[in-house]
Amino acid sequence: MDFKKIQKRLDELEAEIVSLKKEIFTYSKNQTDLEPKEAASTTFVSPSPTLETLPKKRSPEWELFLGGNFLGKLGLFSILLASVWFIKYAFDNRWVNESGRILIGLSIGFGVCITGLQLARKKFRILPESVLGTGFSIVYLSLFSGYYYYDLFSLSETFLYLSLLSIFSSGLAYWIRKEILYIFALIGSILSPVLISQGENSYQFLFGYLVFLNILLFLISRKIPWIVSSFFLLIANFALYHFWAIKNINQSGFIVPFSFINITYLLFAYGKVFFFPKLLQKNENSGGIFPQWNWIFYPIFLVLNSLSFGLMGYMQIEETYPKLSSHFILFGAILFSLWILISRKKSDFFYPSQLEIFEMIHLYLLLGFTFAALLNFSEGNWLTFAWIIFAGVISLLSSKFENTHLRYVSAGFWILALFKLYFFNPMDDVNRLFLLNERFALYVLSSLFLFGTYYIQKNKDSFWFHRGFIYMGIFTFILGTLIDVYHTVHNEHYRNLGYSYVLAFYAAVFLFIGFKYSFRSLRIAGFIVTAVLVGKFYFYDIWTMSKIVRIIAGFTLGTGFILVSLFYQKFKDKIINYQNTSGLLLLFLAIFASLFASPLNAEKIDTKGYRYYKEIQIPKLSNPTGSEEGEKLFYGRIKLDEDIVRHSGINDRRIVYNDRTIPFISRNVMGAYEEGEKK
């Protein structure tokens, strides 16, 4: 709903009302000037009461509801209840036989109907439809009782009588313009085949009868914009088909139920495209239920009709021709695209706001059905690839044509596609060449689509939501690289080093591009990646380093980022205008200086800083871990002698092998000064 257009229309109407008041005032003044001067004093103030006359205060709505509506219906219900009790009393006392009972019921029902018609002729506003509905209900019950309890009518006769009664009541509802009466008739029409059914699978008759009811409503909809009854019949179609399909779908043919699904959908859709919007423009009293809510009912009905069509059709084809189920979903998507094209050619049938709502709903349905069809057409990596392509194309088109609603929808598709890429990628356990594999290609493809979506609209719209595309693209690109490092590098130390190199590389690239080309989003991303790199150092890497390396790394990182801060503060004007980029070299030096704090440097040690050094010989142990022979991983226990214990504290000891520190756990036990122990 375009509220701006509605507000504009209201402003125009208000301006017209003001203009009409001015014309009335001018006309009254001119007429006064033509009067004799003696009457001038009496007519001078005549326009004022005309303009300031207040309308009569209406009686409260609750009073009208209670007095004119609720009490009347309560009285009718009381009469109906008393009639049932009287008839039951007469039946219990055998005052009348079986045929007489049915005739009495029919007479009472038709008598109530005639009373309702008389009330309608006398222009009563509320009671007629209630009285007529009560009368037709009595007639329905009488006919059904004659068939079910007393066997006075055959099955075919009963169905004929009920059908004729439904047609008559529908025609009467159309004649007096009362939708509530038509709903009463519709209830009887729908219950007729259900009540007289004996459990047989007469699906040809059932669906043929339902098609007849839908055609009848379609003919009425050409003249009157009734939508509540359309809701009722749509739900009845779906419910009856669903309950039939539970027991009989495997025992029945395909053509009849599938034709019913398509015919009912097309009747509803055609009526709501070509008739309903145009009838609403006439603003005639149609006798509909809650006509002021039609602007809400209309889009909801379009969605429910399409979803009902999709669910019933998919259920029917899945049970009969399962290989064609995805083709049916694609057929639905094509059908929705045709409705969009038809609505644009027939735009004179709609208000501008109605046309926009109609196109938007069917566009969303088109995208949803296409996305679901891809789920059936492909699987595995191809499904991930298809979803990425689909979401990418939608987001690019939304940016190209500046369609904000479509961009929000594409964000939903992106969430599904990226969720599958991140967590359900079947290639995660496959060894491939680093960065030259299908897994990384999917991450790159996703990032390129997200970057393109943002780049197209970055100068058109500055809304924060749209910047989420570039941030998600950056995250996807970095995550894809880190995952490739994880699956390509098998050594834990080199893998940890690779993570640091990847983060440092992307931080440098993003900051360089952000400063060089005035790309604020990339600058922010660069700083976030740098912060992650620093956090990795302080909360993970630093605990594996020696004291000397910790000191060097701390001074290096601290100095580097202080220089970056000074660079921003001193050259902020030049950074904004990007007239001087010589300071970028200093920025890169500060970032890459942080690599001195990498996990590999922490493994090397310079023994010159230690005062006591002793070589320890240990016997070669067997490999209990089952690892490969080339890795030579051993676990053992080393007992410390008195010299080592005397010259070192428990936190100052290092075990060095081939100029690299070896992780260990140190523990003091009883008699540690005599025979120390180290694990």
C-alpha positions as CSV (number, residue, x, y, z in Angstrom):
1,M,0.0,0.0,0.0
2,D,1.4,3.4,-1.1
3,F,0.6,5.7,1.8
4,K,2.2,8.7,0.1
5,K,-0.2,8.4,-2.8
6,I,-3.2,8.0,-0.5
7,Q,-2.1,11.1,1.5
8,K,-1.7,13.1,-1.7
9,R,-5.2,12.1,-2.8
10,L,-6.6,13.1,0.6
11,D,-4.9,16.5,0.3
12,E,-6.4,17.0,-3.1
13,L,-9.9,16.2,-1.9
14,E,-9.5,18.5,1.1
15,A,-8.4,21.3,-1.3
16,E,-11.5,20.7,-3.5
17,I,-13.8,20.9,-0.4
18,V,-12.2,24.2,0.6
19,S,-12.7,25.5,-3.0
20,L,-16.4,24.5,-3.0
21,K,-16.9,26.3,0.3
22,K,-15.4,29.5,-1.1
23,E,-17.7,29.2,-4.2
24,I,-20.8,28.8,-2.0
25,F,-19.8,31.7,0.1
26,T,-19.2,33.9,-2.9
27,Y,-22.5,32.9,-4.5
28,S,-24.4,33.6,-1.3
29,K,-22.7,37.0,-1.0
30,N,-23.6,38.0,-4.6
31,Q,-27.2,37.0,-3.9
32,T,-27.2,39.2,-0.8
33,D,-25.9,42.2,-2.8
34,L,-28.9,41.9,-5.2
35,E,-31.4,42.1,-2.3
36,P,-32.8,45.6,-1.3
37,K,-30.7,47.5,1.1
38,E,-33.4,47.2,3.8
39,A,-32.8,43.5,4.0
40,A,-29.0,43.8,4.0
41,S,-28.8,43.8,7.7
42,T,-30.7,40.5,7.9
43,T,-28.9,38.8,5.0
44,F,-25.4,39.9,5.7
45,V,-24.8,37.1,8.2
46,S,-26.6,34.4,6.2
47,P,-23.4,32.7,4.9
48,S,-22.1,32.2,8.4
49,P,-24.8,29.8,9.7
50,T,-24.6,27.9,6.4
51,L,-20.9,27.2,6.9
52,E,-21.0,26.7,10.6
53,T,-24.1,24.5,10.9
54,L,-23.0,21.3,12.7
55,P,-24.5,17.9,11.6
56,K,-26.8,16.2,14.0
57,K,-25.1,14.0,16.5
58,R,-25.6,10.4,15.5
59,S,-26.8,7.9,18.0
60,P,-24.1,5.7,19.5
61,E,-23.2,2.7,17.3
62,W,-23.5,0.3,20.2
63,E,-27.1,1.3,20.6
64,L,-27.9,0.6,17.0
65,F,-26.0,-2.7,17.2
66,L,-27.8,-3.9,20.3
67,G,-31.3,-2.6,19.4
68,G,-31.4,-3.1,15.7
69,N,-29.1,-6.1,15.1
70,F,-28.3,-8.2,18.2
71,L,-31.8,-8.3,19.7
72,G,-33.4,-9.1,16.3
73,K,-31.0,-12.0,15.7
74,L,-31.5,-13.2,19.3
75,G,-35.2,-13.2,18.7
76,L,-34.9,-15.2,15.5
77,F,-32.7,-17.7,17.3
78,S,-35.2,-18.0,20.1
79,I,-38.0,-18.6,17.6
80,L,-35.9,-21.2,15.8
81,L,-35.1,-23.0,19.1
82,A,-38.7,-22.9,20.2
83,S,-39.8,-24.3,16.8
84,V,-37.3,-27.2,17.2
85,W,-38.6,-28.0,20.7
86,F,-42.2,-27.8,19.5
87,I,-41.6,-30.1,16.5
88,K,-39.7,-32.6,18.7
89,Y,-42.5,-32.6,21.2
90,A,-45.0,-33.2,18.4
91,F,-42.8,-36.0,17.0
92,D,-42.4,-37.6,20.4
93,N,-46.2,-37.7,21.0
94,R,-46.8,-39.0,17.5
95,W,-49.0,-36.1,16.5
96,V,-47.8,-36.3,12.9
97,N,-46.3,-39.1,10.8
98,E,-42.9,-38.9,9.1
99,S,-44.0,-37.2,5.9
100,G,-46.1,-34.8,7.9
101,R,-43.0,-33.8,9.9
102,I,-41.0,-33.0,6.8
103,L,-43.9,-31.0,5.3
104,I,-44.2,-29.0,8.5
105,G,-40.5,-28.2,8.4
106,L,-40.6,-27.2,4.8
107,S,-43.7,-25.0,5.5
108,I,-42.0,-23.3,8.4
109,G,-38.8,-22.7,6.4
110,F,-40.5,-21.2,3.4
111,G,-42.7,-19.2,5.7
112,V,-39.7,-17.6,7.4
113,C,-38.2,-17.0,3.9
114,I,-41.3,-15.1,2.8
115,T,-41.2,-13.1,6.0
116,G,-37.6,-12.1,5.2
117,L,-38.6,-11.1,1.7
118,Q,-41.3,-8.8,3.1
119,L,-38.8,-7.2,5.4
120,A,-36.5,-6.6,2.5
121,R,-39.2,-5.0,0.5
122,K,-39.9,-2.6,3.4
123,K,-36.2,-1.5,3.3
124,F,-35.2,-3.0,6.6
125,R,-31.4,-2.8,6.7
126,I,-30.3,-5.7,9.0
127,L,-33.1,-8.2,9.7
128,P,-33.9,-9.5,6.1
129,E,-30.7,-11.5,5.5
130,S,-30.9,-13.0,9.0
131,V,-34.5,-14.0,8.6
132,L,-33.9,-15.4,5.1
133,G,-30.8,-17.3,6.3
134,T,-32.8,-18.9,9.1
135,G,-35.6,-19.9,6.7
136,F,-33.2,-21.5,4.2
137,S,-31.5,-23.4,7.1
138,I,-34.8,-24.9,8.2
139,V,-35.5,-26.0,4.6
140,Y,-32.0,-27.5,4.3
141,L,-32.5,-29.5,7.5
142,S,-35.9,-30.6,6.5
143,L,-34.7,-32.0,3.1
144,F,-31.7,-33.7,4.7
145,S,-33.9,-35.2,7.5
146,G,-36.3,-36.6,4.9
147,Y,-33.5,-38.4,3.1
148,Y,-31.3,-39.5,6.0
149,Y,-33.8,-40.3,8.8
150,Y,-37.0,-41.2,7.1
151,D,-35.9,-42.3,3.6
152,L,-38.6,-40.2,2.0
153,F,-36.3,-39.1,-0.8
154,S,-33.8,-41.0,-2.9
155,L,-30.1,-39.9,-3.1
156,S,-30.5,-38.3,-6.6
157,E,-33.8,-36.5,-5.5
158,T,-32.2,-35.1,-2.4
159,F,-29.2,-33.8,-4.2
160,L,-31.4,-32.2,-6.9
161,Y,-33.6,-30.5,-4.3
162,L,-30.5,-29.2,-2.3
163,S,-28.9,-28.0,-5.5
164,L,-32.0,-26.2,-6.7
165,L,-32.4,-24.6,-3.2
166,S,-28.7,-23.5,-3.4
167,I,-29.2,-21.9,-6.8
168,F,-32.4,-20.2,-5.7
169,S,-30.9,-18.8,-2.5
170,S,-27.8,-17.6,-4.4
171,G,-29.9,-15.8,-6.9
172,L,-32.0,-14.3,-4.2
173,A,-28.9,-13.1,-2.4
174,Y,-27.7,-11.5,-5.6
175,W,-31.1,-9.9,-6.2
176,I,-31.3,-8.2,-2.8
177,R,-27.5,-7.6,-2.6
178,K,-26.9,-9.5,0.6
179,E,-23.6,-11.4,0.9
180,I,-24.4,-12.9,4.2
181,L,-27.4,-14.6,2.7
182,Y,-25.2,-16.0,-0.1
183,I,-22.8,-17.4,2.5
184,F,-25.8,-19.2,4.1
185,A,-26.6,-20.7,0.7
186,L,-23.0,-21.5,0.1
187,I,-22.8,-23.4,3.4
188,G,-25.8,-25.5,2.4
189,S,-24.4,-26.1,-1.1
190,I,-21.1,-27.3,0.2
191,L,-22.6,-29.5,2.9
192,S,-25.0,-31.2,0.5
193,P,-22.6,-33.7,-1.1
194,V,-20.8,-34.2,2.3
195,L,-24.0,-35.0,4.2
196,I,-25.5,-37.4,1.6
197,S,-22.2,-39.2,0.9
198,Q,-22.2,-42.9,1.8
199,G,-18.4,-43.3,1.7
200,E,-18.1,-44.0,-2.0
201,N,-15.3,-42.4,-4.0
202,S,-17.4,-40.4,-6.4
203,Y,-14.6,-37.9,-7.1
204,Q,-15.9,-37.0,-10.6
205,F,-19.2,-35.9,-9.2
206,L,-17.6,-34.1,-6.2
207,F,-15.2,-32.0,-8.2
208,G,-17.7,-31.4,-11.0
209,Y,-20.2,-30.1,-8.4
210,L,-17.5,-27.8,-6.8
211,V,-16.6,-26.4,-10.2
212,F,-20.2,-25.6,-10.7
213,L,-20.3,-23.7,-7.4
214,N,-17.1,-21.8,-8.4
215,I,-18.6,-20.8,-11.7
216,L,-21.7,-19.6,-10.0
217,L,-19.7,-17.4,-7.7
218,F,-17.6,-16.2,-10.7
219,L,-20.8,-15.0,-12.5
220,I,-21.9,-13.1,-9.4
221,S,-18.4,-11.6,-9.0
222,R,-18.7,-10.0,-12.4
223,K,-21.4,-7.7,-11.0
224,I,-20.7,-7.5,-7.2
225,P,-17.4,-7.2,-5.4
226,W,-18.0,-9.9,-2.8
227,I,-14.7,-11.2,-1.4
228,V,-15.7,-12.8,2.0
229,S,-17.7,-15.4,0.2
230,S,-14.7,-16.0,-2.1
231,F,-12.6,-16.7,1.0
232,F,-15.2,-19.1,2.2
233,L,-15.4,-21.0,-1.1
234,L,-11.6,-21.1,-1.5
235,I,-11.2,-22.6,2.0
236,A,-13.9,-25.1,1.2
237,N,-12.2,-26.1,-2.1
238,F,-8.9,-26.7,-0.3
239,A,-10.5,-28.6,2.7
240,L,-12.6,-30.9,0.6
241,Y,-9.7,-31.7,-1.8
242,H,-7.4,-32.3,1.2
243,F,-9.7,-34.7,3.0
244,W,-10.5,-36.5,-0.3
245,A,-6.8,-36.8,-1.1
246,I,-5.9,-38.4,2.2
247,K,-8.0,-41.5,1.5
248,N,-8.6,-41.6,-2.3
249,I,-5.8,-39.9,-4.2
250,N,-4.1,-43.2,-5.0
251,Q,-7.3,-44.8,-6.1
252,S,-8.5,-42.1,-8.5
253,G,-7.6,-40.7,-11.8
254,F,-5.4,-37.6,-12.5
255,I,-7.3,-35.5,-15.1
256,V,-10.5,-34.7,-13.1
257,P,-8.9,-33.4,-9.8
258,F,-6.0,-31.7,-11.6
259,S,-8.5,-29.9,-13.9
260,F,-10.5,-28.9,-10.8
261,I,-7.4,-27.3,-9.3
262,N,-6.5,-25.3,-12.4
263,I,-10.1,-24.2,-13.2
264,T,-10.9,-23.0,-9.7
265,Y,-7.6,-21.1,-9.5
266,L,-8.2,-19.4,-12.9
267,L,-11.7,-18.5,-12.0
268,F,-10.7,-16.8,-8.8
269,A,-7.6,-15.1,-10.3
270,Y,-9.5,-13.9,-13.4
271,G,-12.3,-12.4,-11.3
272,K,-9.9,-10.6,-9.0
273,V,-7.9,-9.2,-11.9
274,F,-10.5,-8.0,-14.3
275,F,-13.7,-7.5,-12.2
276,F,-13.0,-6.9,-8.5
277,P,-10.8,-3.8,-8.8
278,K,-13.1,-2.1,-11.3
279,L,-16.2,-2.8,-9.2
280,L,-14.5,-1.3,-6.2
281,Q,-14.1,2.0,-8.1
282,K,-17.8,2.4,-8.5
283,N,-18.4,2.7,-4.7
284,E,-21.8,1.2,-5.0
285,N,-23.6,-0.5,-2.1
286,S,-22.9,-4.1,-2.8
287,G,-24.2,-5.5,0.4
288,G,-20.8,-7.1,1.1
289,I,-19.5,-8.1,4.6
290,F,-17.0,-5.5,6.0
291,P,-16.6,-3.6,2.7
292,Q,-14.3,-1.1,4.4
293,W,-11.7,-3.9,4.8
294,N,-11.6,-4.9,1.1
295,W,-8.2,-3.2,0.7
296,I,-6.9,-5.8,3.3
297,F,-8.9,-8.8,2.1
298,Y,-7.8,-8.3,-1.5
299,P,-4.0,-8.9,-1.2
300,I,-4.6,-11.7,1.4
301,F,-6.9,-13.5,-1.0
302,L,-4.5,-13.3,-3.9
303,V,-1.8,-14.9,-1.8
304,L,-4.0,-17.6,-0.4
305,N,-5.5,-18.5,-3.8
306,S,-2.0,-18.9,-5.3
307,L,-0.7,-20.9,-2.4
308,S,-3.7,-23.2,-2.4
309,F,-3.2,-23.7,-6.1
310,G,0.5,-24.6,-5.6
311,L,-0.1,-26.9,-2.7
312,M,-3.0,-28.9,-4.2
313,G,-1.3,-29.1,-7.6
314,Y,2.0,-30.2,-6.1
315,M,0.2,-32.8,-3.9
316,Q,-1.6,-34.2,-7.0
317,I,1.4,-34.4,-9.2
318,E,3.7,-35.7,-6.5
319,E,1.4,-38.7,-6.0
320,T,0.8,-39.4,-9.7
321,Y,3.8,-38.2,-11.6
322,P,6.6,-37.4,-9.0
323,K,9.2,-36.6,-11.7
324,L,7.1,-33.7,-12.9
325,S,6.5,-32.0,-9.5
326,S,9.3,-29.5,-10.0
327,H,8.0,-28.7,-13.5
328,F,4.6,-27.9,-12.0
329,I,6.2,-25.4,-9.6
330,L,8.0,-23.8,-12.5
331,F,4.7,-23.7,-14.4
332,G,3.2,-21.8,-11.4
333,A,6.1,-19.3,-11.6
334,I,5.5,-18.8,-15.3
335,L,1.7,-18.3,-14.6
336,F,2.5,-15.5,-12.1
337,S,4.7,-13.8,-14.6
338,L,1.8,-13.8,-17.1
339,W,-0.5,-12.2,-14.6
340,I,2.0,-9.4,-14.1
341,L,2.2,-8.8,-17.9
342,I,-1.6,-8.9,-18.2
343,S,-2.1,-6.5,-15.3
344,R,0.3,-4.0,-17.0
345,K,-1.7,-4.2,-20.3
346,K,-5.0,-3.8,-18.4
347,S,-3.8,-1.1,-16.0
348,D,-7.0,0.9,-16.5
349,F,-8.8,-1.8,-14.4
350,F,-6.8,-0.8,-11.3
351,Y,-6.1,2.1,-9.1
352,P,-2.4,2.9,-9.2
353,S,-2.0,1.5,-5.6
354,Q,-4.0,-1.6,-6.5
355,L,-1.8,-2.3,-9.5
356,E,1.3,-1.9,-7.5
357,I,0.0,-4.3,-4.8
358,F,-1.1,-6.8,-7.5
359,E,2.3,-6.8,-9.3
360,M,4.3,-6.9,-6.0
361,I,2.4,-9.9,-4.7
362,H,2.7,-11.9,-7.9
363,L,6.4,-10.9,-8.2
364,Y,7.1,-12.3,-4.8
365,L,5.1,-15.5,-5.7
366,L,7.1,-15.8,-8.9
367,L,10.4,-15.6,-7.0
368,G,9.2,-18.0,-4.3
369,F,8.0,-20.6,-6.7
370,T,11.2,-20.3,-8.8
371,F,13.4,-20.7,-5.7
372,A,11.4,-23.8,-4.7
373,A,11.6,-25.2,-8.2
374,L,15.4,-25.0,-8.1
375,L,15.3,-27.1,-4.9
376,N,13.7,-29.9,-6.9
377,F,15.7,-29.5,-10.1
378,S,19.2,-29.7,-8.5
379,E,21.0,-31.0,-5.5
380,G,24.3,-30.9,-3.7
381,N,26.8,-28.3,-5.0
382,W,24.7,-27.6,-8.0
383,L,21.8,-26.6,-5.7
384,T,24.1,-24.2,-3.8
385,F,25.3,-22.8,-7.1
386,A,21.8,-22.3,-8.4
387,W,20.6,-20.6,-5.3
388,I,23.6,-18.2,-5.3
389,I,23.0,-17.4,-9.0
390,F,19.3,-16.8,-8.3
391,A,19.8,-14.6,-5.3
392,G,22.6,-12.7,-7.1
393,V,20.5,-12.0,-10.2
394,I,17.5,-10.8,-8.1
395,S,19.7,-8.5,-6.0
396,L,21.4,-7.0,-9.0
397,L,18.1,-6.3,-10.7
398,S,16.7,-4.7,-7.5
399,S,19.7,-2.4,-7.5
400,K,19.6,-1.7,-11.2
401,F,15.9,-0.7,-11.2
402,E,16.0,0.8,-7.6
403,N,13.3,-1.5,-6.3
404,T,13.6,-1.5,-2.5
405,H,11.0,-4.2,-1.9
406,L,12.7,-6.6,-4.3
407,R,16.0,-5.9,-2.6
408,Y,14.5,-6.9,0.8
409,V,13.2,-10.1,-0.9
410,S,16.7,-10.8,-2.3
411,A,18.1,-10.5,1.2
412,G,15.9,-13.3,2.3
413,F,17.1,-15.5,-0.6
414,W,20.7,-14.6,0.2
415,I,20.2,-15.7,3.8
416,L,19.1,-19.2,2.6
417,A,21.8,-19.5,-0.1
418,L,24.6,-18.4,2.3
419,F,23.3,-20.6,5.1
420,K,23.6,-23.6,2.8
421,L,27.0,-22.5,1.6
422,Y,28.4,-22.0,5.1
423,F,26.9,-25.1,6.8
424,F,25.8,-27.6,4.2
425,N,28.6,-27.6,1.6
426,P,29.3,-31.2,0.7
427,M,32.9,-30.4,-0.4
428,D,34.1,-29.4,3.1
429,D,36.0,-32.7,3.6
430,V,37.6,-32.8,0.1
431,N,41.2,-32.0,-0.4
432,R,41.7,-29.5,-3.3
433,L,44.4,-27.1,-4.6
434,F,44.5,-24.0,-2.5
435,L,42.2,-21.3,-3.9
436,L,41.8,-23.4,-7.1
437,N,38.8,-25.5,-6.3
438,E,35.0,-25.5,-6.6
439,R,34.5,-24.7,-2.9
440,F,36.4,-21.4,-3.0
441,A,34.8,-20.6,-6.4
442,L,31.3,-20.6,-4.7
443,Y,32.5,-18.2,-2.1
444,V,34.1,-15.9,-4.7
445,L,30.9,-16.0,-6.8
446,S,28.7,-15.1,-3.8
447,S,31.1,-12.2,-2.9
448,L,31.1,-10.8,-6.4
449,F,27.3,-10.8,-6.6
450,L,27.1,-9.0,-3.2
451,F,29.8,-6.5,-4.2
452,G,28.0,-5.8,-7.4
453,T,24.6,-5.3,-5.7
454,Y,26.1,-2.7,-3.4
455,Y,28.2,-1.0,-6.1
456,I,25.3,-0.4,-8.4
457,Q,23.2,1.4,-5.8
458,K,25.9,2.9,-3.6
459,N,25.4,6.4,-5.1
460,K,21.7,6.1,-5.3
461,D,20.7,5.2,-1.7
462,S,22.6,5.6,1.5
463,F,20.3,3.5,3.7
464,W,22.3,1.4,6.1
465,F,20.5,-1.8,5.2
466,H,22.0,-1.7,1.7
467,R,25.5,-1.5,3.0
468,G,24.9,-4.9,4.5
469,F,25.5,-6.4,1.1
470,I,29.1,-5.3,0.9
471,Y,29.8,-6.3,4.5
472,M,28.3,-9.8,3.8
473,G,30.4,-10.0,0.7
474,I,33.6,-9.2,2.6
475,F,32.8,-11.7,5.3
476,T,32.0,-14.4,2.7
477,F,35.3,-13.8,0.9
478,I,37.4,-13.9,4.0
479,L,35.5,-17.0,5.4
480,G,36.0,-18.8,2.1
481,T,39.8,-18.2,2.2
482,L,40.0,-19.3,5.9
483,I,38.0,-22.4,5.1
484,D,40.4,-23.2,2.2
485,V,43.4,-22.7,4.6
486,Y,41.7,-25.1,7.0
487,H,41.2,-27.8,4.4
488,T,44.5,-27.3,2.6
489,V,47.1,-26.8,5.4
490,H,47.1,-29.9,7.7
491,N,49.9,-28.8,10.2
492,E,48.3,-27.0,13.1
493,H,51.1,-24.5,13.5
494,Y,51.3,-23.6,9.8
495,R,47.5,-23.4,9.7
496,N,47.4,-20.9,12.6
497,L,50.1,-18.9,10.8
498,G,48.0,-19.0,7.6
499,Y,45.0,-17.6,9.4
500,S,47.1,-14.6,10.6
501,Y,48.5,-14.1,7.1
502,V,45.0,-14.1,5.5
503,L,43.6,-11.6,8.0
504,A,46.7,-9.3,7.7
505,F,46.5,-9.5,3.9
506,Y,42.8,-8.7,3.7
507,A,43.1,-5.9,6.3
508,A,45.9,-4.3,4.2
509,V,43.9,-4.6,0.9
510,F,40.7,-3.2,2.3
511,L,42.4,-0.3,4.0
512,F,44.4,0.5,0.9
513,I,41.4,0.5,-1.4
514,G,39.3,2.3,1.2
515,F,41.8,5.2,1.5
516,K,42.8,5.3,-2.2
517,Y,39.4,5.3,-3.7
518,S,37.3,7.0,-0.8
519,F,35.5,3.7,0.0
520,R,34.4,4.1,3.6
521,S,32.8,0.7,3.8
522,L,36.1,-1.0,2.9
523,R,37.9,1.1,5.4
524,I,35.5,0.0,8.1
525,A,35.9,-3.6,7.1
526,G,39.7,-3.2,7.1
527,F,39.7,-1.9,10.7
528,I,37.4,-4.7,11.8
529,V,39.7,-7.4,10.3
530,T,42.6,-5.6,11.9
531,A,40.8,-5.7,15.3
532,V,40.2,-9.5,14.8
533,L,43.9,-9.9,14.1
534,V,44.9,-8.1,17.2
535,G,42.3,-10.0,19.3
536,K,43.7,-13.3,17.9
537,F,47.1,-12.2,19.0
538,Y,46.2,-11.1,22.5
539,F,43.7,-13.8,23.3
540,Y,45.3,-16.8,21.6
541,D,48.8,-16.4,20.1
542,I,50.3,-14.6,23.0
543,W,49.9,-17.6,25.3
544,T,52.2,-19.7,23.2
545,M,55.1,-17.2,23.0
546,S,58.2,-16.7,25.2
547,K,58.6,-13.6,27.3
548,I,61.1,-12.0,24.9
549,V,58.8,-12.5,21.9
550,R,55.9,-11.2,23.9
551,I,57.8,-8.0,24.7
552,I,58.8,-7.5,21.1
553,A,55.4,-8.2,19.8
554,G,53.7,-5.9,22.3
555,F,56.0,-3.0,21.5
556,T,55.6,-3.7,17.7
557,L,51.8,-3.9,17.7
558,G,51.5,-0.9,20.1
559,T,53.9,1.3,18.1
560,G,52.3,0.3,14.8
561,F,48.8,1.2,15.8
562,I,49.8,4.4,17.6
563,L,51.4,5.5,14.4
564,V,48.2,4.7,12.5
565,S,46.2,6.7,15.0
566,L,48.6,9.7,14.6
567,F,48.5,9.3,10.9
568,Y,44.7,9.7,11.0
569,Q,44.7,12.7,13.3
570,K,47.4,14.6,11.5
571,F,46.4,13.9,7.9
572,K,42.6,13.6,8.2
573,D,41.9,16.4,5.8
574,K,44.1,15.0,3.2
575,I,42.7,11.5,3.8
576,I,39.2,12.9,3.1
577,N,40.3,14.6,-0.1
578,Y,42.8,11.9,-1.0
579,Q,45.2,14.4,-2.3
580,N,48.2,12.9,-0.5
581,T,48.7,9.1,-0.2
582,S,52.3,9.1,0.9
583,G,51.2,8.1,4.4
584,L,49.8,4.8,3.2
585,L,53.3,3.4,3.2
586,L,53.4,4.0,6.9
587,L,50.0,2.3,7.4
588,F,51.2,-0.8,5.6
589,L,54.4,-0.9,7.6
590,A,52.4,-0.8,10.8
591,I,50.1,-3.6,9.7
592,F,52.8,-5.9,8.5
593,A,54.9,-5.2,11.5
594,S,52.2,-7.0,13.5
595,L,53.3,-10.2,11.7
596,F,56.4,-10.3,14.0
597,A,53.9,-11.6,16.5
598,S,52.9,-14.6,14.4
599,P,52.8,-18.1,15.9
600,L,55.9,-19.2,14.0
601,N,58.1,-16.6,15.6
602,A,56.9,-17.8,19.0
603,E,58.2,-21.3,18.3
604,K,61.8,-20.2,17.7
605,I,64.0,-19.3,20.7
606,D,67.4,-17.6,21.1
607,T,69.3,-19.4,23.9
608,K,71.7,-16.5,24.3
609,G,69.4,-14.8,26.7
610,Y,69.5,-17.7,29.2
611,R,72.3,-18.0,31.9
612,Y,72.1,-21.7,32.3
613,Y,71.9,-24.2,29.5
614,K,72.1,-28.0,29.8
615,E,71.8,-30.7,27.3
616,I,69.6,-33.6,28.2
617,Q,69.7,-37.0,26.5
618,I,66.5,-39.0,26.4
619,P,65.9,-42.4,24.9
620,K,63.9,-42.7,21.7
621,L,60.3,-43.6,22.4
622,S,57.8,-45.5,20.3
623,N,55.1,-43.5,18.6
624,P,51.9,-44.1,20.6
625,T,49.7,-41.6,18.8
626,G,49.5,-43.5,15.5
627,S,50.6,-40.4,13.6
628,E,52.7,-40.6,10.4
629,E,56.4,-41.4,10.9
630,G,57.5,-38.2,9.3
631,E,55.9,-36.0,12.0
632,K,57.8,-37.8,14.9
633,L,55.4,-36.9,17.7
634,F,56.4,-38.3,21.1
635,Y,55.2,-37.9,24.7
636,G,57.4,-38.7,27.7
637,R,58.6,-37.7,31.1
638,I,61.8,-36.0,32.0
639,K,63.2,-36.0,35.5
640,L,65.1,-32.8,36.5
641,D,68.4,-33.0,38.3
642,E,69.5,-30.8,41.2
643,D,71.4,-28.3,39.0
644,I,68.4,-27.5,36.8
645,V,66.1,-27.0,39.8
646,R,68.7,-24.8,41.5
647,H,69.3,-22.5,38.5
648,S,65.7,-22.1,37.3
649,G,62.2,-21.3,38.6
650,I,59.2,-23.2,37.6
651,N,58.1,-20.5,35.0
652,D,61.6,-19.9,33.6
653,R,62.3,-23.3,32.1
654,R,62.4,-24.1,28.3
655,I,62.8,-27.3,26.4
656,V,64.5,-26.7,23.1
657,Y,64.8,-29.1,20.2
658,N,66.3,-28.0,16.8
659,D,66.0,-24.3,18.0
660,R,62.3,-24.6,18.7
661,T,60.5,-24.7,21.9
662,I,58.6,-27.9,22.8
663,P,55.3,-27.6,24.8
664,F,55.4,-29.1,28.3
665,I,53.7,-29.2,31.6
666,S,55.7,-28.6,34.7
667,R,54.7,-29.9,38.2
668,N,56.4,-29.8,41.6
669,V,56.2,-33.0,43.7
670,M,57.5,-34.1,47.1
671,G,61.3,-34.1,47.1
672,A,61.4,-31.9,44.1
673,Y,64.8,-30.4,45.1
674,E,66.3,-33.9,45.2
675,E,64.7,-35.4,42.1
676,G,62.7,-32.9,40.1
677,E,60.0,-34.0,37.7
678,K,58.8,-32.5,34.5
679,K,56.2,-33.8,32.2
